[in-house]
Amino acid sequence: MNDQVAFTLKGRNPDVLSCIANLSNDEVFTPPEFANRMLDTLEQAWASSNDGASIWADKTVTFLDPFTKSGVFLREITKRLIKGLEPEISDLQDRVDHILTKQVFGIAITQITALLARRSLYCSKQATGPHSVACSFGDNDHGNIWFERTEHVREGDRCRFCGAGGELLERGPDEENYAYAFIHTIDSKARVAEFFGGKMQFDVIIGNPPYQLTDGGGGTSAVPIYQHFVERAKELEPRFVSMVIPSRWFTGGKGLDDFREAMLKDDRCRRIEDFLSASEVFPGVGLKGGICYFLWDRDNQGDCEVSTHFQAWPSSTAVRPLLEKGNDVFIRFNEAVAILHKVMAHSLPRAPTFETLVSSRRPFGFDSTFRGKAVRSEGDVEILQKGGKGYVALNKIENGKELIKSWKLFVGFAAPGTGNKDSYPHKVISTPFLGYPGQISTETYLAIGPFESESEALNALSYLHCRFTRFLIQLRKASQNTTRKVYGFVPIQDWSKAWTDDELYKKYGITDEEVAFIERLVRPMGDVDD
């Protein structure tokens, strides 16, 4: 058996786990290289907290991947333990059996991924199969990789635990319902004890959770769920938690505001590695807003080491608080912190921001599917809608009445797309344009105003064209959608004059180096693809 173990555990070229296709943009396989990057971060943190000792040389440390798909984290952990424990457990088979039965555990997200993860870890789809490298599981076919179908728990028209809605709640036993066992519980410790047959205390919880589920809304409406996996992992009180998740949580959003607040106030989050383009981590995945992984250290409080990565740009690293004083979102770019401090210092305390001028998502009460009349009748107003314009009776307008007869600006709710990849510099918002008295819109656009005159509206329009203004918007923007909250860092200006970037840079004391950084992120509004 020793020969079989030695042969099976040898490296392969190419590694099949670097070649398999993703399940979807929401359930992606982690490339082995990236899994090892996360394990390197864990190794460094463990050594720092344990007088330089190696985590891979400790036979008592336990690891859990609670949403394993390909089994890559478990496999790479096992490879490192096999090498690190050799001085203490010299026999290879004994060492492999100890690691696989006592140290490495997984919870699969589907039946298929359970088989795949066992194949990656045990070299057999069953832990007790004839080709398995493990010899000590007895008649336990699944080994330490658990999977059983879990059902959603209906509460109204949603799942109580994950928020799934619509047809996912109705799926039968032969259909995948995406009810992930790790988050469908009110007692994480008791649930994990059920999985593995007794009380479990994990030192490390690591992996790549599913990102979102359909919530039963219109079109492709979906609810994020990765935050639930993070919260459940912390409830198990491990020494370390490390997960790769979408970076959208930095500024909150749908279902993420409470999670964002908790994360930013938790000074045990000691490291964030942020990748502005998700395709750098997961090739071919169209995930807007980028991806990050974090390291949470239960016994080590302090500021967080934040590193930002994007293609050929030099990486930026700084140790700083996750939550800057007076802010409610995470400032993604290290270089932006000093710029924002200058803006906030210049503004009066609690001074209103541009956000107060921006409408809610349905400025006049009409959703994006509304279509106005093709022919104008007496008393109608013009409505801007997807694909053109129409007309609607004044008495049919429920919201935004103060804006109807005023000068205003319109800006698209969704910013211009960049295909399946994030690219820089960004335009940040769609091209804003002047809105006339007697003109309204569907939710395709947000309305900004009211302004007392056409000249004031045009001066505000010049302000939105400035790269500096859109840079401040970018700091609060996590996806292509631009709700009014993204304007929360933008100061209100004097609308009796037009504005330019040079004037704004001078007003706020922006250095040449900071100007270069801003203009690396934000492109001119008049570029060729506007």
C-alpha positions, 0 to 999 in steps of 0.5 A: 500500500505504501507504493500505491500511496506514494505513486498516487500522491505525486504531482500531476502535470497538468493538474486536472483541478486547474482545467475543470469548468466552473459550475456557474459564476456563483459556484466557481472552482478555485484554481490550485495556485490561488488556493495555495496563495490563501494557504501561504497567508494562513501559514504566515499568520499561524507562524506569527502567532505560534513563535514561528512554528509551522502549521503543517508540522502540527498533527493536532490542527484540524481543517474544515472546508464547509462548501467543498467543490473540487476538494482543492483546499483539502487536497493542498492542505493534505499535501502540505501536512504529508511533508510537514509531519514526516519527521513525527510520523515517518511511515507514509501510510500511517501519516496519510491515514492520520491526516485524512481521518483526524485533520482534514474535513469537508462538507460538499455542496452537491452530490457531484461535488462530494464525489469530486472532492473525495476523488481529489482527496482520497483518489477514489470516489468513495473513501473505502474504495479499492483505490483509496489512499486511506485505510482507516475509515472502516465502512464509512464510504464518505470518509470525512467529506459529508453530503446529504440533501438538505431542504429549504425552510419556507418562511412566507415566499422565501427560505428562512435561512438563505432567502431563496425563492421562486421555483427553488422552493418547489424542486423535487428530490431529483432536482438540485435545490441549492440548499446548502447544509452549512447555513440551514441551521440555527445551531452551527456547532450542533449541526456540524456535530451531526455531520461528523458524529461528535463534537468538533472544534476546528482550528481552520475554516477555509474555502470558497463559498457559493455566492448567490441564489435566485430570490424569486424576483423578476429576471435574474434577481438574486440574493447574496448568500456568501455572507451566511457562510462567513457568519456560520464559520465564525460561530464555530469559533475556529482559530482562523477563517479564510474565504474567497468572496466577492468584493461587493460587501465592501460597500454593502448593498442587497442583503449585505449591509448588516454583514458589511457593518459587522465585518468592518467593526471586527478588528480580528479581520487581519488581512484582505487581499483584494483583486479588482478583476475577478478574472485574474482569480477565476479566468472567464468568470463574469463577476462584477466588482472583483474578488477578495480573500480575507483572513480572520484571526480569533485571538489577534486584534488590530488593524488590517493589512489591505493589499490591492491587485490589478493586472500589471499595476504595482500592488498596493499594501497598507495596514489600516483600520477597515472602517475610517472615522465618519464612514460607513463603507470600506475604502477599497483603495489605500491611496484613496484614504488620504484623498477622502480625508482631504475632502471630508476635512474641507466640508462642514461637519455633517454637511449635506452631500450630493446624495441628497439631490439624487432620487430613489430608484423609481424617481417618478414611480414607474418601473423599467418595463413601463411604456408611455403612450406613443401620442401626446395628449393635452396635459401629458408629460414626456417620459424617458424610458428604455429605448426612447420616450413616451407620454403619460398623464400628469395625474398618473405620476405618484412620486417625484412631483417636486421634480416634474416642473423643475430643471434636473439631470438624468443619469442611468441607474446602471453604469456602462458595462465592460463585458465579463471583465472589470477594466480601468480606467472606469467611466463609473456612471453612465453619461448624465444629461439635462432634464427639462421641466415637464420631463420625467423618467422610468427607473431606467434613470435616476433624477438629480435636482431640483435646480432653480435654473437651466444654468444651475443644472448645466453647472451641476452637469459639468461637475458630474463630468469631472473625473474627481467627482466620479472618483468619489462616486467610485469609492462607494460603488460595488457593482454596475448599479448606481443608487443614490448612496454611491453619491455619499462622498460627493460634496455639494458645490456652488452651482452658480459656476461650471466646474473643472477637474483642475479647479477641484484638485486645487480646492481640495489640495490634491497632489500630482501623485494623487491626480495620477492615481485618480486618472488611472481609475477614472477616464474622461467622460467624453471618451470614444465609447460614450 
